[in-house]
Amino acid sequence: MSTSYASDARDTSPAADAALLIGRIVLIVMFVFSGVGKFMDIAGTAGYIASKGLPMPSVLAAAAGLAEVAGGLMIAIGWQTRIAALGLLVYTVLAAYFFHDFWHLPEGGERMSNMIHFLKNMSIAGAFLMLAGVGPGRFALDGRSGA
């Protein structure tokens, strides 16, 4: 007896496709709001980036806002979903490494808070990896085009 596994989310049931749609939207809400917030306070975002010693903080602030908003909206509508998910995966891992570097902090509340944020980012990165692997499902622009 041969077992066939779906290689793509388009081969799943309507309920699974609905779960992918809802999951995509829930996954990116934080990114879209955060990206808009970065654009509303680009100087503050650039200042925070500069405080971590990263180069070109104003450029990185704008790029971060664009990545969050554009990548999030692409995932929400299901357009170029796999690429957007991989892009936000890399973004999320880099943000965790540079901005939640708990291993550099002394024991205490700030270290614990940053460790939790780091682990949260890794969990979100895992969700992006799964989305890149299975695709957006039928209820997406990609699902309609056969991507």
N, C-alpha and C positions, 0 to 999 in steps of 0.2 A: 504494500500500500504506500503510495507516494503522498507526501504532504506538500501542498503548495502554499507558500507564504506570499502575501501581497508585497510587491516591491515598491508600491506607490500608494499613497493615501487615496487616490482616485478609485482604487479597487475595494474600498471599504463601504460599509453600510451608510445610509443617510444619517443615522444617529452618530456615527463616528465622524462624518463630515461636519455635522452640526457642532460636535464637541471641538473639532479642530478650529472652526470659525470662532466659537466663543473663547477658546483658549488663546487664539491669536490676539483677539481684542484685549482680553484681560492681561496678557503678557506685555503688551506695548503701551498701555495707558500711562504707566509711570514714565516711560521714555518720552512720549509726546509732551506731557506736562513739564517734565524736566527740561526738555529741549526748548520749549517756548519760554520757560523761566530763564534759561541761559541767554536768550536773545533779549529779554526784557532787562537784564542786568549784565550785559556783556563785560563791563568794566569789573564788576564784582567777581564774575566767573574767571576773567583773565587774572585778577589778583590772586585768587585761590590757586590757579594753575601755576602762577609765578612763585607762590609760596612753596611749591613742591620742587622748584628748581628746573622746571621744564622750559625749553626754549620757545620763543614766539608765542607767548601766552594769549595774545589777542587773536591770532590766527587759530590757535588750538581751541579757544573758546567758541569762535564762530563755527569751526569744523565740528566740534562736539555737539553744538545745538543743531546743526544741519543733520548730522548723523542720527541723532535721536528722533528728530521730527520726521525727516524723510524716510529713514529706515523703519520707524514705527508705523507711519502711514502706509508704506509699501506692504508691510506685513498685514496690517488691518484689512486692506482691500485685496490682498492676495496677489500682488503683482511683483514678479521677480522675487518671490518669497524666499526661495532657498538662498539666493545671493544676499538678500537683505538680512536674513537670519545669520548667515556666516559673518557678515559685516558687523552686526550688533553683537555677535558672540565675541569677536576679536575686541571690539570696543569695550565690552563689559569686563573682559578679563584684564585688559590694560588699565581700565579705571580701578578695578579691584587692586591690582598690583601697585599702582602709583598713589592712590588716594585712601586706601584702607590697609596700609602696610603695618599691621598690628605688631609684627615681629620686631619693629624698631622702637616700640613704645615700652615704657616701664609697666610692671604689673599694676593693675588697677582698672578703674571703670572705663577710661578712655581706650585702653588696650582691648578690653572685653567688647566694647561697643564696635570698635573697628574690626575685630575678629568676626563678630556677627555679620557686619556689613560685607566683609570679604566673603564669608561663606554664603551669604545671600546672593552675592554676585555670581559665585561659582554655580549655585543652583539655577539661577537665571540663564547662565551660559549653557548649562545642560539642557534647558528647555529649548534654547535656540538651536543647539546641536540636533536635538530630536526633530525640531521643525524642519531644519535643513535636510534631514534624512528622509522624513516621510512626505514632505511637501505640504501644501496648504489645504488639501482636500478639494472636493467639488465646488464648494461655495466660495470661490475665489476667481479672480481674473485668470490666474495661472491654470486653475482647474478647468476653465472653459476652453482655454487654448491648447490644452494637452501638454503643457509644460511640466 
